[in-house]
Amino acid sequence: MANPGEEYLVLQPSEAADPLTVTLEAGTHLVEWHSISSRETRDAGDVTVERDRSPSSTAPFAEAGPTVL
C-alpha cells in the first residue's frame, strides 16, 4: 500500500529473512519494522533517497518471520 512520497506499508510474508526492496520517491523517510510473529516494533531511523530508487533492507529481528515495513 502506498501514498507515494508520504507513506508506504509493505508486507514481507516470507518466513525467511530475505531482504525487502521498496521503490521510494526522493526524500527522507522514517522507517519502522514490525514483526508479525513476536509483535515487536523497531525504529530504523531515517532513510534519505536522493532520487527515485529501490533501496533494499533486511528486518532487524533475531527470529526470521513475516514482517511489515
Secondary structure, 3 states (H helix, E strand, C coil): CEECCCEECCEECCCCCCCEECCECCEEEEEEEEECCCCCEEEEEEEEECCCECCEECCCCCCCCCEEC
